[in-house]
Amino acid sequence: MCRTRRRPPLFRRDDLSASSVVPGAAQAAVRRVPRRVSGVLTAACVAVLLLGPPGDANAAGTMRLHTNQDYNEELRAATRLPVDNPVAMFGRVFEALPDRVKVYPTENYYYFTFLNDGAPWNGNIRLDASDRDKGKLHFAYSEDLADWREETDVIHVVLDQTNEVAVEKVERFLYRVTYRGKSVLFALNDLSGVKPPDGTLAPDETFVGPIFDESGLRFLLVFNTRLKLFHYVLDETAPVPEQFVPEKSSRIVVGKRTGYGFFVDDRRPRKILVGVAFSNSRVNNYFDGPFDQLPDNFITDDSFRDMILSVAPELKGKIDRYGGWGDGAQRFMIAPYYYYQSPKELAAFDRCATDKRVPEANHPACFVVDEESQQRFDPVPRAIKELRGKGRKKG
């Protein structure tokens, strides 16, 4: 399986500075950018990453194979790349691209993997919504992440005309990048027509924008203005490339491919993301959650910033309209879901939703995890935590 960038691992307590991801934080954490990467390469993987998902091929009934032969033959090619020179590495990656590529993730990361002298590396080219129209391009890569070793450094550079890299806006969702005589068109993912179907949102909810996660699933980012919390709702306005397995005695379903856990809402026709497999988050593969694929291309005013400030007022005057600060080095993290070790843990969300003590007005708070409980792998939805707090006050 091709894999991609990684986030800082959960539960590291030695570095909780302002630029760190606070473990399990649902609303008020921050995350670092650029995103890290993690992956294993095969030659067939490169074809899929560079040419995009096999939509047309599948429609024609053609199977794409990812073979061990391809992987071993590439290993034996003994490629040695200039990984200590980011501009030279960009040249090598750019040279390998076709004349036109499709960027599916909505934070505009074009991910890739490669082997260097038998070791797996991975990275991304990013046309960041905040500075691509200023002629900037972000390029990052690192050695692969594995559970058995410490994290590796990320090499990140911002390239522009001073590096012979030209970024030209052709259309709203189409950019031409030119480097030393070669040009590549980067087609961004135009989801501007995606809207929540009637009846999907509650009266207190506002649609922030559409999300295309690198897992291949699409989401509707929703903000509850009264409770001041976010939800990722599965976008089912288009075919969903996933099969769901129901958990016993609950309204929780889990994706066979992604491991994403959803609560099948009994109030509205929708599935709310409540769980992401911790094992995927730990190695930061395609299935580590949609926290880093926000709807940047569709944020055109300050309303998203205002939502974030209502949750984290201490960021007033510090963040841009995308929720970023520090010249884009840090960004507000929206991850209200729970990182589970076993799908059985997700039953806590169903129990909350059916708990008669939870007021109807507080029902959406059943799907936002309590931060402290993440540390114990014992999920306590926010609505239940608030009930317990009231009980202690009465006592």
C-alpha positions, 0 to 999 in steps of 0.5 A: 500500500502506498502511504503518505505524510505523517503527523507528530505521534500521539502521546509524546509528552516531551514536547508540548510547545505551541508548535506541537500537536496536543495529544488527543485534542479535539478542538483547541490544538495546533498542528505543524506544517508542512505535513510529514510523510510515510510510505513504501514504494513500488513502481506501480505505486509511483504510477498511481501517485503520479497519474492519479487514481485509475478512474478511467481505467476502472471504468473501462474494466482494466485492473491495475496490479501492484506487484512484488516484482516491480518493488524488487526490481526497483530496489535492485536499481540502487537509486542514489538521490541528492537528498541533502540538496532540496532544490536538486531533489525537487528537480528530480521529482519534477522531472519524473512528473507527467505534463499534467497532474491531479491534486485530490487532497483539498489542502493541495498536497501532491504526495509522492514516494521514492526509494533512495539507496534501498530506503523508503522516502516520501514527500509532497509538492504543495500549492498552498492557498495562502501563497501560491498566487504569490508565486510560491511552491512548498516542497517537503520530504523525509525518510519513512516513518516506522513504529520501531524507530525515532522520527526522522527530520523533514526537509522543507523549502519554499521555492519561487523565481529565485530558485528558477521555479515559476508558479502561474495561475491559469484558472481558479483550479489550475496552475502551471509550474515551470522549472528549467524549461519543463512545465507541469499543469497542477489541476486542483480539486474543484469541489465548489459545487458540493453542498450538504443535501437538504436535511443534513445539517441541524439548525445550529450548524453551518457548512464550512466547506467540502473536503477531499481526504487523501484516503479517497473519502470526501467529507463535509466540514460542519460547525455547530455555532451554539456548542462551538464544535466541529464535525466531519460528516461523510459526503455521500453526494458522490459514490463512496469508495468504501465498504462499511462493517457494522459494530454489534449492538450499535449504530457504529460502522467502520470502513474496511479499507480506511478504518474510519468509524462513523456514527449513523445519525438517528436524527438526520441522514448522515454519518459522523466521523467519530473514530480513526485507528490509532495505528494509522495515526501513529504511522501517518498513512492515508488513513490518519484522519482528515484533520490536515485536508481542510477546505482551503480552496473554498475559504474566501472570507473570515468566517472560518477564522471567526469559528476558530476564534469562538473556540480558541479566543486566545488566537485573536490577532494571530491567525489568518483566514485559514487558521494558520500563523507563524508564516504558515508553520503552524495551524489550528488542528480540527480533530474532534474524533477519537483515535481508537485501538479497538473499534469496540471503543467507539460504542461509547459514542452510541451509548452517549447518543442513546443516554436519556440524561443527555439533553436533546440540545446537547446531542451533537456533543456526543460525537466530540471526544474528551481530550483527557480520555484519549490518553487512557484509550477510554473515550468520554464524549463531551456530553457525558463529561458535562453530565459528570461535572454537573453531578459532582457539583450537586454532590 
